[in-house]
């Protein structure tokens, strides 16, 4: 029989492995104008400007952020992180208004996820399994729900417009 504490530890490592797989693609997108925003569970927000020579990487317990080649890494405990947002400035003029902020609920879920903050024209979301496979890519409109009944129980990432949320399918 599996020890429940050991199981929780393994599942926690798997969700961070999924985040690692997702975030490991970040160097492809990083340029002089890439910003990494980390929202902590206490609602504190930390922002980092990442250059071409910067790195973002994980180990079992920490997120390391090296903003440029000579920078000493910033270290954030993974257990403190609620979500990670990556934005890239395009150089085009933008409205001063803040863009939509998304949230998902309930978490954990058995059947459906609700995504709040959907713009009027809708948005595309991705569900990524802990192994890094894309399980679903769909367009969703305001008021629609995300059906997760077909997913196997486990940890998943929901990505929408550069925001990434972890959720548990029971």
VMD Tcl script that builds the backbone (N, CA, C; Angstrom):
set m [mol new atoms 510]
animate dup $m
set s [atomselect $m all]
$s set {name element resname resid chain x y z} {
  {N N UNK 1 A 0.844 -1.191 0.000}
  {CA C UNK 1 A 0.000 0.000 0.000}
  {C C UNK 1 A 0.878 1.240 0.000}
  {N N UNK 2 A 0.476 2.227 -0.756}
  {CA C UNK 2 A 1.238 3.470 -0.876}
  {C C UNK 2 A 0.949 4.375 0.309}
  {N N UNK 3 A 2.005 4.907 0.876}
  {CA C UNK 3 A 1.899 5.862 1.965}
  {C C UNK 3 A 1.283 7.159 1.402}
  {N N UNK 4 A 0.195 7.674 2.010}
  {CA C UNK 4 A -0.457 8.880 1.486}
  {C C UNK 4 A 0.483 10.088 1.386}
  {N N UNK 5 A 1.395 10.247 2.341}
  {CA C UNK 5 A 2.327 11.365 2.296}
  {C C UNK 5 A 3.289 11.221 1.120}
  {N N UNK 6 A 3.736 9.982 0.881}
  {CA C UNK 6 A 4.622 9.729 -0.258}
  {C C UNK 6 A 3.877 10.005 -1.569}
  {N N UNK 7 A 2.614 9.597 -1.646}
  {CA C UNK 7 A 1.807 9.831 -2.839}
  {C C UNK 7 A 1.658 11.341 -3.098}
  {N N UNK 8 A 1.358 12.109 -2.033}
  {CA C UNK 8 A 1.227 13.548 -2.180}
  {C C UNK 8 A 2.536 14.161 -2.668}
  {N N UNK 9 A 3.658 13.662 -2.143}
  {CA C UNK 9 A 4.965 14.173 -2.552}
  {C C UNK 9 A 5.203 13.890 -4.037}
  {N N UNK 10 A 4.904 12.676 -4.479}
  {CA C UNK 10 A 5.100 12.301 -5.877}
  {C C UNK 10 A 4.203 13.132 -6.779}
  {N N UNK 11 A 2.936 13.305 -6.407}
  {CA C UNK 11 A 2.013 14.084 -7.226}
  {C C UNK 11 A 2.446 15.552 -7.288}
  {N N UNK 12 A 2.965 16.085 -6.186}
  {CA C UNK 12 A 3.440 17.465 -6.171}
  {C C UNK 12 A 4.622 17.616 -7.129}
  {N N UNK 13 A 5.530 16.626 -7.122}
  {CA C UNK 13 A 6.670 16.665 -8.044}
  {C C UNK 13 A 6.190 16.590 -9.488}
  {N N UNK 14 A 5.146 15.799 -9.750}
  {CA C UNK 14 A 4.648 15.658 -11.113}
  {C C UNK 14 A 4.058 16.952 -11.637}
  {N N UNK 15 A 3.337 17.689 -10.802}
  {CA C UNK 15 A 2.763 18.942 -11.293}
  {C C UNK 15 A 3.867 19.938 -11.622}
  {N N UNK 16 A 4.913 19.965 -10.807}
  {CA C UNK 16 A 6.002 20.876 -11.099}
  {C C UNK 16 A 6.805 20.408 -12.299}
  {N N UNK 17 A 6.849 19.102 -12.541}
  {CA C UNK 17 A 7.474 18.594 -13.747}
  {C C UNK 17 A 6.701 19.097 -14.966}
  {N N UNK 18 A 5.375 19.091 -14.873}
  {CA C UNK 18 A 4.546 19.603 -15.967}
  {C C UNK 18 A 4.799 21.074 -16.202}
  {N N UNK 19 A 4.901 21.837 -15.134}
  {CA C UNK 19 A 5.207 23.256 -15.269}
  {C C UNK 19 A 6.595 23.410 -15.876}
  {N N UNK 20 A 7.540 22.580 -15.424}
  {CA C UNK 20 A 8.886 22.623 -15.969}
  {C C UNK 20 A 8.866 22.345 -17.465}
  {N N UNK 21 A 8.113 21.328 -17.890}
  {CA C UNK 21 A 8.036 21.016 -19.309}
  {C C UNK 21 A 7.445 22.182 -20.087}
  {N N UNK 22 A 6.418 22.803 -19.529}
  {CA C UNK 22 A 5.799 23.950 -20.198}
  {C C UNK 22 A 6.761 25.130 -20.242}
  {N N UNK 23 A 7.362 25.444 -19.096}
  {CA C UNK 23 A 8.211 26.621 -18.998}
  {C C UNK 23 A 9.557 26.393 -19.676}
  {N N UNK 24 A 9.956 25.130 -19.878}
  {CA C UNK 24 A 11.246 24.881 -20.517}
  {C C UNK 24 A 11.290 25.443 -21.929}
  {N N UNK 25 A 10.128 25.744 -22.514}
  {CA C UNK 25 A 10.080 26.344 -23.838}
  {C C UNK 25 A 10.269 27.854 -23.794}
  {N N UNK 26 A 10.345 28.439 -22.608}
  {CA C UNK 26 A 10.434 29.887 -22.497}
  {C C UNK 26 A 11.626 30.499 -23.218}
  {N N UNK 27 A 12.818 29.905 -23.200}
  {CA C UNK 27 A 13.928 30.554 -23.888}
  {C C UNK 27 A 13.642 30.825 -25.363}
  {N N UNK 28 A 12.800 30.057 -25.978}
  {CA C UNK 28 A 12.436 30.274 -27.372}
  {C C UNK 28 A 11.741 31.632 -27.513}
  {N N UNK 29 A 10.942 32.002 -26.535}
  {CA C UNK 29 A 10.143 33.212 -26.606}
  {C C UNK 29 A 10.835 34.423 -25.982}
  {N N UNK 30 A 11.875 34.206 -25.199}
  {CA C UNK 30 A 12.502 35.318 -24.489}
  {C C UNK 30 A 13.246 36.233 -25.443}
  {N N UNK 31 A 13.047 37.512 -25.261}
  {CA C UNK 31 A 13.776 38.532 -26.008}
  {C C UNK 31 A 14.002 39.687 -25.052}
  {N N UNK 32 A 14.529 40.761 -25.563}
  {CA C UNK 32 A 14.805 41.920 -24.702}
  {C C UNK 32 A 13.556 42.418 -23.980}
  {N N UNK 33 A 12.384 42.166 -24.523}
  {CA C UNK 33 A 11.151 42.713 -23.962}
  {C C UNK 33 A 10.246 41.649 -23.365}
  {N N UNK 34 A 10.810 40.575 -22.829}
  {CA C UNK 34 A 9.996 39.535 -22.216}
  {C C UNK 34 A 9.947 39.757 -20.711}
  {N N UNK 35 A 8.741 39.697 -20.170}
  {CA C UNK 35 A 8.548 39.865 -18.731}
  {C C UNK 35 A 7.947 38.600 -18.158}
  {N N UNK 36 A 8.535 38.119 -17.082}
  {CA C UNK 36 A 8.017 36.978 -16.343}
  {C C UNK 36 A 7.391 37.535 -15.068}
  {N N UNK 37 A 6.094 37.272 -14.874}
  {CA C UNK 37 A 5.402 37.713 -13.672}
  {C C UNK 37 A 5.007 36.478 -12.882}
  {N N UNK 38 A 5.376 36.438 -11.623}
  {CA C UNK 38 A 5.073 35.312 -10.748}
  {C C UNK 38 A 4.085 35.811 -9.694}
  {N N UNK 39 A 2.892 35.195 -9.673}
  {CA C UNK 39 A 1.897 35.515 -8.652}
  {C C UNK 39 A 2.013 34.464 -7.556}
  {N N UNK 40 A 2.283 34.931 -6.348}
  {CA C UNK 40 A 2.440 34.022 -5.222}
  {C C UNK 40 A 1.092 33.741 -4.571}
  {N N UNK 41 A 1.048 32.694 -3.768}
  {CA C UNK 41 A -0.202 32.312 -3.107}
  {C C UNK 41 A -0.714 33.383 -2.157}
  {N N UNK 42 A 0.174 34.240 -1.646}
  {CA C UNK 42 A -0.257 35.328 -0.760}
  {C C UNK 42 A -0.663 36.575 -1.550}
  {N N UNK 43 A -0.851 36.409 -2.898}
  {CA C UNK 43 A -1.241 37.459 -3.837}
  {C C UNK 43 A -0.159 38.500 -4.094}
  {N N UNK 44 A 1.037 38.283 -3.588}
  {CA C UNK 44 A 2.158 39.148 -3.937}
  {C C UNK 44 A 2.572 38.835 -5.375}
  {N N UNK 45 A 2.935 39.869 -6.119}
  {CA C UNK 45 A 3.308 39.711 -7.520}
  {C C UNK 45 A 4.744 40.176 -7.700}
  {N N UNK 46 A 5.557 39.320 -8.359}
  {CA C UNK 46 A 6.945 39.667 -8.635}
  {C C UNK 46 A 7.149 39.630 -10.139}
  {N N UNK 47 A 7.782 40.668 -10.690}
  {CA C UNK 47 A 8.018 40.746 -12.134}
  {C C UNK 47 A 9.512 40.791 -12.413}
  {N N UNK 48 A 9.898 40.132 -13.501}
  {CA C UNK 48 A 11.291 40.048 -13.900}
  {C C UNK 48 A 11.388 40.306 -15.402}
  {N N UNK 49 A 12.327 41.154 -15.821}
  {CA C UNK 49 A 12.601 41.367 -17.242}
  {C C UNK 49 A 13.689 40.379 -17.640}
  {N N UNK 50 A 13.389 39.546 -18.634}
  {CA C UNK 50 A 14.310 38.500 -19.065}
  {C C UNK 50 A 14.916 38.900 -20.406}
  {N N UNK 51 A 16.247 38.885 -20.510}
  {CA C UNK 51 A 16.930 39.208 -21.758}
  {C C UNK 51 A 17.177 37.922 -22.551}
  {N N UNK 52 A 17.743 38.083 -23.758}
  {CA C UNK 52 A 18.061 36.926 -24.599}
  {C C UNK 52 A 18.963 35.927 -23.888}
  {N N UNK 53 A 19.859 36.413 -23.046}
  {CA C UNK 53 A 20.796 35.521 -22.362}
  {C C UNK 53 A 20.256 35.028 -21.016}
  {N N UNK 54 A 19.041 35.427 -20.647}
  {CA C UNK 54 A 18.456 35.002 -19.380}
  {C C UNK 54 A 17.993 33.556 -19.414}
  {N N UNK 55 A 17.788 32.989 -18.236}
  {CA C UNK 55 A 17.344 31.600 -18.123}
  {C C UNK 55 A 16.266 31.488 -17.050}
  {N N UNK 56 A 15.373 30.517 -17.266}
  {CA C UNK 56 A 14.356 30.177 -16.277}
  {C C UNK 56 A 14.424 28.671 -16.123}
  {N N UNK 57 A 14.629 28.193 -14.908}
  {CA C UNK 57 A 14.725 26.753 -14.717}
  {C C UNK 57 A 14.264 26.375 -13.317}
  {N N UNK 58 A 14.050 25.049 -13.122}
  {CA C UNK 58 A 13.511 24.515 -11.877}
  {C C UNK 58 A 14.407 23.409 -11.343}
  {N N UNK 59 A 14.284 23.156 -10.048}
  {CA C UNK 59 A 14.714 21.891 -9.478}
  {C C UNK 59 A 13.503 21.362 -8.718}
  {N N UNK 60 A 13.685 20.447 -7.804}
  {CA C UNK 60 A 12.549 19.842 -7.109}
  {C C UNK 60 A 11.761 20.818 -6.245}
  {N N UNK 61 A 12.406 21.894 -5.771}
  {CA C UNK 61 A 11.707 22.769 -4.828}
  {C C UNK 61 A 11.710 24.254 -5.189}
  {N N UNK 62 A 12.497 24.661 -6.178}
  {CA C UNK 62 A 12.638 26.085 -6.470}
  {C C UNK 62 A 12.512 26.410 -7.951}
  {N N UNK 63 A 12.093 27.654 -8.217}
  {CA C UNK 63 A 12.140 28.268 -9.540}
  {C C UNK 63 A 13.318 29.230 -9.510}
  {N N UNK 64 A 14.205 29.134 -10.524}
  {CA C UNK 64 A 15.374 30.003 -10.620}
  {C C UNK 64 A 15.183 30.923 -11.813}
  {N N UNK 65 A 15.407 32.203 -11.601}
  {CA C UNK 65 A 15.251 33.190 -12.662}
  {C C UNK 65 A 16.563 33.942 -12.798}
  {N N UNK 66 A 17.187 33.789 -13.955}
  {CA C UNK 66 A 18.420 34.512 -14.260}
  {C C UNK 66 A 18.050 35.510 -15.341}
  {N N UNK 67 A 17.957 36.788 -14.985}
  {CA C UNK 67 A 17.450 37.801 -15.897}
  {C C UNK 67 A 18.387 38.071 -17.071}
  {N N UNK 68 A 19.688 37.900 -16.875}
  {CA C UNK 68 A 20.661 38.025 -17.960}
  {C C UNK 68 A 21.848 37.129 -17.626}
  {N N UNK 69 A 22.820 37.080 -18.508}
  {CA C UNK 69 A 23.917 36.138 -18.356}
  {C C UNK 69 A 24.726 36.367 -17.086}
  {N N UNK 70 A 24.886 37.601 -16.659}
  {CA C UNK 70 A 25.725 37.901 -15.503}
  {C C UNK 70 A 24.936 38.018 -14.201}
  {N N UNK 71 A 23.629 37.949 -14.275}
  {CA C UNK 71 A 22.761 38.136 -13.110}
  {C C UNK 71 A 22.805 36.912 -12.200}
  {N N UNK 72 A 22.799 37.139 -10.906}
  {CA C UNK 72 A 22.635 36.055 -9.944}
  {C C UNK 72 A 21.154 35.704 -9.921}
  {N N UNK 73 A 20.855 34.428 -9.921}
  {CA C UNK 73 A 19.467 33.966 -10.014}
  {C C UNK 73 A 18.619 34.430 -8.844}
  {N N UNK 74 A 17.382 34.787 -9.157}
  {CA C UNK 74 A 16.362 34.969 -8.130}
  {C C UNK 74 A 15.787 33.592 -7.885}
  {N N UNK 75 A 15.487 33.280 -6.654}
  {CA C UNK 75 A 15.002 31.948 -6.302}
  {C C UNK 75 A 13.656 32.093 -5.606}
  {N N UNK 76 A 12.650 31.324 -6.092}
  {CA C UNK 76 A 11.320 31.333 -5.481}
  {C C UNK 76 A 10.923 29.877 -5.232}
  {N N UNK 77 A 10.486 29.585 -4.021}
  {CA C UNK 77 A 10.022 28.231 -3.712}
  {C C UNK 77 A 8.782 27.911 -4.526}
  {N N UNK 78 A 8.767 26.747 -5.169}
  {CA C UNK 78 A 7.639 26.345 -5.999}
  {C C UNK 78 A 6.347 26.256 -5.197}
  {N N UNK 79 A 6.432 25.874 -3.953}
  {CA C UNK 79 A 5.232 25.722 -3.133}
  {C C UNK 79 A 4.542 27.059 -2.863}
  {N N UNK 80 A 5.229 28.179 -3.112}
  {CA C UNK 80 A 4.655 29.498 -2.884}
  {C C UNK 80 A 3.996 30.089 -4.128}
  {N N UNK 81 A 4.183 29.446 -5.299}
  {CA C UNK 81 A 3.733 30.005 -6.567}
  {C C UNK 81 A 2.297 29.593 -6.877}
  {N N UNK 82 A 1.460 30.578 -7.210}
  {CA C UNK 82 A 0.096 30.317 -7.658}
  {C C UNK 82 A 0.047 30.206 -9.181}
  {N N UNK 83 A 0.668 31.169 -9.897}
  {CA C UNK 83 A 0.714 31.095 -11.360}
  {C C UNK 83 A 1.879 31.902 -11.886}
  {N N UNK 84 A 2.224 31.589 -13.143}
  {CA C UNK 84 A 3.320 32.249 -13.832}
  {C C UNK 84 A 2.760 32.834 -15.122}
  {N N UNK 85 A 3.066 34.090 -15.380}
  {CA C UNK 85 A 2.591 34.780 -16.583}
  {C C UNK 85 A 3.795 35.287 -17.360}
  {N N UNK 86 A 3.828 34.975 -18.666}
  {CA C UNK 86 A 4.902 35.438 -19.532}
  {C C UNK 86 A 4.299 36.402 -20.543}
  {N N UNK 87 A 4.859 37.604 -20.637}
  {CA C UNK 87 A 4.378 38.572 -21.621}
  {C C UNK 87 A 5.568 39.064 -22.430}
  {N N UNK 88 A 5.290 39.339 -23.688}
  {CA C UNK 88 A 6.322 39.844 -24.592}
  {C C UNK 88 A 5.796 41.121 -25.223}
  {N N UNK 89 A 6.528 42.215 -25.051}
  {CA C UNK 89 A 6.124 43.480 -25.641}
  {C C UNK 89 A 6.352 43.424 -27.138}
  {N N UNK 90 A 5.397 43.946 -27.890}
  {CA C UNK 90 A 5.491 43.919 -29.346}
  {C C UNK 90 A 6.041 45.215 -29.909}
  {N N UNK 91 A 6.107 46.247 -29.082}
  {CA C UNK 91 A 6.545 47.540 -29.582}
  {C C UNK 91 A 5.394 48.341 -30.168}
  {N N UNK 92 A 4.208 47.759 -30.270}
  {CA C UNK 92 A 3.038 48.466 -30.780}
  {C C UNK 92 A 2.378 49.219 -29.646}
  {N N UNK 93 A 1.731 50.294 -29.967}
  {CA C UNK 93 A 1.014 51.061 -28.948}
  {C C UNK 93 A -0.146 50.228 -28.434}
  {N N UNK 94 A -0.313 50.250 -27.130}
  {CA C UNK 94 A -1.393 49.485 -26.513}
  {C C UNK 94 A -2.250 50.424 -25.689}
  {N N UNK 95 A -3.479 50.005 -25.436}
  {CA C UNK 95 A -4.343 50.780 -24.554}
  {C C UNK 95 A -3.757 50.783 -23.160}
  {N N UNK 96 A -4.024 51.825 -22.430}
  {CA C UNK 96 A -3.544 51.901 -21.057}
  {C C UNK 96 A -4.334 50.970 -20.152}
  {N N UNK 97 A -5.477 50.491 -20.644}
  {CA C UNK 97 A -6.294 49.608 -19.832}
  {C C UNK 97 A -5.597 48.281 -19.626}
  {N N UNK 98 A -5.813 47.692 -18.456}
  {CA C UNK 98 A -5.228 46.395 -18.147}
  {C C UNK 98 A -5.953 45.311 -18.944}
  {N N UNK 99 A -5.210 44.314 -19.397}
  {CA C UNK 99 A -5.823 43.217 -20.128}
  {C C UNK 99 A -6.591 42.325 -19.164}
  {N N UNK 100 A -7.461 41.478 -19.738}
  {CA C UNK 100 A -8.255 40.582 -18.906}
  {C C UNK 100 A -7.371 39.692 -18.052}
  {N N UNK 101 A -7.791 39.460 -16.849}
  {CA C UNK 101 A -7.138 38.520 -15.947}
  {C C UNK 101 A -8.081 37.337 -15.812}
  {N N UNK 102 A -7.555 36.165 -15.997}
  {CA C UNK 102 A -8.352 34.953 -15.946}
  {C C UNK 102 A -8.234 34.281 -14.588}
  {N N UNK 103 A -9.212 33.448 -14.269}
  {CA C UNK 103 A -9.129 32.545 -13.126}
  {C C UNK 103 A -9.967 31.317 -13.443}
  {N N UNK 104 A -9.621 30.198 -12.811}
  {CA C UNK 104 A -10.375 28.959 -13.024}
  {C C UNK 104 A -10.922 28.459 -11.700}
  {N N UNK 105 A -12.034 27.759 -11.774}
  {CA C UNK 105 A -12.639 27.151 -10.597}
  {C C UNK 105 A -13.636 26.098 -11.049}
  {N N UNK 106 A -14.023 25.118 -10.277}
  {CA C UNK 106 A -13.424 24.717 -8.997}
  {C C UNK 106 A -12.103 23.985 -9.244}
  {N N UNK 107 A -11.288 23.944 -8.265}
  {CA C UNK 107 A -10.011 23.235 -8.359}
  {C C UNK 107 A -9.688 22.643 -6.999}
  {N N UNK 108 A -9.703 21.327 -6.885}
  {CA C UNK 108 A -9.811 20.290 -7.915}
  {C C UNK 108 A -11.239 20.165 -8.458}
  {N N UNK 109 A -11.341 19.463 -9.606}
  {CA C UNK 109 A -12.631 19.280 -10.265}
  {C C UNK 109 A -12.783 17.838 -10.727}
  {N N UNK 110 A -14.036 17.429 -10.935}
  {CA C UNK 110 A -14.305 16.099 -11.464}
  {C C UNK 110 A -14.859 16.167 -12.881}
  {N N UNK 111 A -15.670 17.177 -13.166}
  {CA C UNK 111 A -16.382 17.224 -14.435}
  {C C UNK 111 A -16.091 18.463 -15.285}
  {N N UNK 112 A -16.194 19.656 -14.683}
  {CA C UNK 112 A -16.131 20.889 -15.449}
  {C C UNK 112 A -15.229 21.911 -14.781}
  {N N UNK 113 A -14.622 22.755 -15.597}
  {CA C UNK 113 A -13.878 23.921 -15.128}
  {C C UNK 113 A -14.571 25.170 -15.657}
  {N N UNK 114 A -14.615 26.191 -14.863}
  {CA C UNK 114 A -15.140 27.477 -15.280}
  {C C UNK 114 A -13.963 28.427 -15.410}
  {N N UNK 115 A -13.921 29.160 -16.495}
  {CA C UNK 115 A -12.866 30.125 -16.749}
  {C C UNK 115 A -13.492 31.509 -16.717}
  {N N UNK 116 A -13.077 32.333 -15.778}
  {CA C UNK 116 A -13.625 33.687 -15.704}
  {C C UNK 116 A -12.638 34.663 -16.329}
  {N N UNK 117 A -13.167 35.792 -16.784}
  {CA C UNK 117 A -12.348 36.826 -17.397}
  {C C UNK 117 A -12.227 36.687 -18.904}
  {N N UNK 118 A -13.101 35.884 -19.517}
  {CA C UNK 118 A -13.055 35.665 -20.964}
  {C C UNK 118 A -13.511 36.939 -21.674}
  {N N UNK 119 A -12.734 37.416 -22.660}
  {CA C UNK 119 A -13.153 38.616 -23.387}
  {C C UNK 119 A -14.378 38.330 -24.261}
  {N N UNK 120 A -15.024 39.370 -24.755}
  {CA C UNK 120 A -16.246 39.227 -25.556}
  {C C UNK 120 A -16.058 38.340 -26.776}
  {N N UNK 121 A -14.899 38.435 -27.418}
  {CA C UNK 121 A -14.653 37.633 -28.622}
  {C C UNK 121 A -14.140 36.231 -28.304}
  {N N UNK 122 A -14.083 35.864 -27.022}
  {CA C UNK 122 A -13.639 34.538 -26.616}
  {C C UNK 122 A -12.123 34.431 -26.597}
  {N N UNK 123 A -11.630 33.210 -26.397}
  {CA C UNK 123 A -10.196 32.965 -26.362}
  {C C UNK 123 A -9.947 31.479 -26.613}
  {N N UNK 124 A -8.711 31.157 -26.884}
  {CA C UNK 124 A -8.308 29.768 -27.099}
  {C C UNK 124 A -7.545 29.313 -25.862}
  {N N UNK 125 A -7.845 28.120 -25.397}
  {CA C UNK 125 A -7.126 27.565 -24.261}
  {C C UNK 125 A -6.504 26.231 -24.656}
  {N N UNK 126 A -5.453 25.862 -23.918}
  {CA C UNK 126 A -4.770 24.582 -24.075}
  {C C UNK 126 A -4.805 23.879 -22.732}
  {N N UNK 127 A -5.059 22.584 -22.737}
  {CA C UNK 127 A -4.892 21.774 -21.535}
  {C C UNK 127 A -3.694 20.881 -21.794}
  {N N UNK 128 A -2.710 20.960 -20.898}
  {CA C UNK 128 A -1.456 20.234 -21.053}
  {C C UNK 128 A -1.326 19.244 -19.905}
  {N N UNK 129 A -1.062 17.976 -20.250}
  {CA C UNK 129 A -0.914 16.945 -19.217}
  {C C UNK 129 A 0.421 17.112 -18.507}
  {N N UNK 130 A 0.567 16.421 -17.402}
  {CA C UNK 130 A 1.780 16.502 -16.604}
  {C C UNK 130 A 2.987 15.990 -17.388}
  {N N UNK 131 A 2.746 15.136 -18.390}
  {CA C UNK 131 A 3.846 14.619 -19.213}
  {C C UNK 131 A 4.214 15.595 -20.331}
  {N N UNK 132 A 3.496 16.706 -20.442}
  {CA C UNK 132 A 3.807 17.715 -21.438}
  {C C UNK 132 A 2.994 17.602 -22.718}
  {N N UNK 133 A 2.118 16.588 -22.806}
  {CA C UNK 133 A 1.288 16.427 -23.997}
  {C C UNK 133 A 0.103 17.385 -23.946}
  {N N UNK 134 A -0.228 17.944 -25.110}
  {CA C UNK 134 A -1.404 18.803 -25.191}
  {C C UNK 134 A -2.624 17.899 -25.284}
  {N N UNK 135 A -3.478 17.958 -24.273}
  {CA C UNK 135 A -4.671 17.111 -24.210}
  {C C UNK 135 A -5.849 17.730 -24.931}
  {N N UNK 136 A -5.843 19.061 -25.064}
  {CA C UNK 136 A -7.002 19.734 -25.635}
  {C C UNK 136 A -6.615 21.145 -26.061}
  {N N UNK 137 A -7.102 21.554 -27.231}
  {CA C UNK 137 A -6.998 22.944 -27.681}
  {C C UNK 137 A -8.383 23.325 -28.188}
  {N N UNK 138 A -8.994 24.313 -27.562}
  {CA C UNK 138 A -10.350 24.718 -27.961}
  {C C UNK 138 A -10.542 26.214 -27.792}
  {N N UNK 139 A -11.503 26.727 -28.531}
  {CA C UNK 139 A -11.945 28.105 -28.373}
  {C C UNK 139 A -13.105 28.098 -27.382}
  {N N UNK 140 A -13.128 29.075 -26.502}
  {CA C UNK 140 A -14.211 29.173 -25.522}
  {C C UNK 140 A -14.746 30.598 -25.539}
  {N N UNK 141 A -16.053 30.714 -25.414}
  {CA C UNK 141 A -16.714 32.020 -25.358}
  {C C UNK 141 A -17.184 32.277 -23.939}
  {N N UNK 142 A -17.487 33.519 -23.670}
  {CA C UNK 142 A -17.973 33.912 -22.350}
  {C C UNK 142 A -19.224 33.095 -21.997}
  {N N UNK 143 A -19.265 32.552 -20.775}
  {CA C UNK 143 A -20.414 31.779 -20.311}
  {C C UNK 143 A -20.300 30.280 -20.575}
  {N N UNK 144 A -19.342 29.853 -21.411}
  {CA C UNK 144 A -19.159 28.428 -21.670}
  {C C UNK 144 A -18.319 27.796 -20.553}
  {N N UNK 145 A -18.409 26.470 -20.463}
  {CA C UNK 145 A -17.625 25.739 -19.466}
  {C C UNK 145 A -16.659 24.809 -20.189}
  {N N UNK 146 A -15.641 24.377 -19.472}
  {CA C UNK 146 A -14.649 23.457 -20.017}
  {C C UNK 146 A -14.946 22.069 -19.467}
  {N N UNK 147 A -15.254 21.136 -20.351}
  {CA C UNK 147 A -15.587 19.763 -19.966}
  {C C UNK 147 A -14.295 18.971 -19.817}
  {N N UNK 148 A -14.005 18.497 -18.602}
  {CA C UNK 148 A -12.794 17.715 -18.354}
  {C C UNK 148 A -13.118 16.271 -17.959}
  {N N UNK 149 A -14.350 15.839 -18.199}
  {CA C UNK 149 A -14.758 14.481 -17.815}
  {C C UNK 149 A -13.933 13.411 -18.502}
  {N N UNK 150 A -13.465 13.681 -19.729}
  {CA C UNK 150 A -12.719 12.675 -20.487}
  {C C UNK 150 A -11.253 12.576 -20.060}
  {N N UNK 151 A -10.780 13.520 -19.271}
  {CA C UNK 151 A -9.385 13.479 -18.829}
  {C C UNK 151 A -9.205 12.446 -17.730}
  {N N UNK 152 A -8.053 11.795 -17.725}
  {CA C UNK 152 A -7.710 10.879 -16.638}
  {C C UNK 152 A -7.427 11.682 -15.380}
  {N N UNK 153 A -7.670 11.110 -14.206}
  {CA C UNK 153 A -7.339 11.829 -12.971}
  {C C UNK 153 A -5.857 12.178 -12.933}
  {N N UNK 154 A -5.560 13.358 -12.424}
  {CA C UNK 154 A -4.172 13.792 -12.309}
  {C C UNK 154 A -4.043 15.293 -12.355}
  {N N UNK 155 A -2.812 15.745 -12.527}
  {CA C UNK 155 A -2.498 17.170 -12.575}
  {C C UNK 155 A -2.409 17.629 -14.024}
  {N N UNK 156 A -2.923 18.821 -14.294}
  {CA C UNK 156 A -2.916 19.393 -15.639}
  {C C UNK 156 A -2.609 20.879 -15.558}
  {N N UNK 157 A -2.200 21.431 -16.681}
  {CA C UNK 157 A -2.013 22.874 -16.817}
  {C C UNK 157 A -3.022 23.382 -17.827}
  {N N UNK 158 A -3.648 24.507 -17.531}
  {CA C UNK 158 A -4.538 25.173 -18.469}
  {C C UNK 158 A -3.839 26.465 -18.860}
  {N N UNK 159 A -3.566 26.628 -20.157}
  {CA C UNK 159 A -2.885 27.815 -20.644}
  {C C UNK 159 A -3.862 28.625 -21.483}
  {N N UNK 160 A -3.936 29.918 -21.189}
  {CA C UNK 160 A -4.794 30.812 -21.957}
  {C C UNK 160 A -4.117 32.183 -22.026}
  {N N UNK 161 A -3.906 32.676 -23.228}
  {CA C UNK 161 A -3.306 34.001 -23.461}
  {C C UNK 161 A -2.064 34.261 -22.611}
  {N N UNK 162 A -1.165 33.312 -22.551}
  {CA C UNK 162 A 0.087 33.500 -21.825}
  {C C UNK 162 A 0.002 33.230 -20.338}
  {N N UNK 163 A -1.192 33.041 -19.800}
  {CA C UNK 163 A -1.333 32.698 -18.389}
  {C C UNK 163 A -1.427 31.186 -18.272}
  {N N UNK 164 A -0.876 30.665 -17.203}
  {CA C UNK 164 A -0.858 29.218 -17.010}
  {C C UNK 164 A -1.388 28.903 -15.612}
  {N N UNK 165 A -2.363 27.992 -15.541}
  {CA C UNK 165 A -2.966 27.595 -14.266}
  {C C UNK 165 A -2.808 26.098 -14.100}
  {N N UNK 166 A -2.486 25.670 -12.893}
  {CA C UNK 166 A -2.468 24.245 -12.624}
  {C C UNK 166 A -3.826 23.863 -12.055}
  {N N UNK 167 A -4.312 22.655 -12.427}
  {CA C UNK 167 A -5.551 22.163 -11.828}
  {C C UNK 167 A -5.472 20.668 -11.678}
  {N N UNK 168 A -6.304 20.155 -10.817}
  {CA C UNK 168 A -6.348 18.718 -10.526}
  {C C UNK 168 A -7.669 18.164 -11.017}
  {N N UNK 169 A -7.591 17.114 -11.836}
  {CA C UNK 169 A -8.785 16.361 -12.257}
  {C C UNK 169 A -8.878 15.153 -11.338}
  {N N UNK 170 A -9.977 15.057 -10.609}
  {CA C UNK 170 A -10.138 13.936 -9.668}
  {C C UNK 170 A -10.789 12.754 -10.356}
}
mol reanalyze $m
mol bondsrecalc $m
mol representation Tube
mol addrep $m
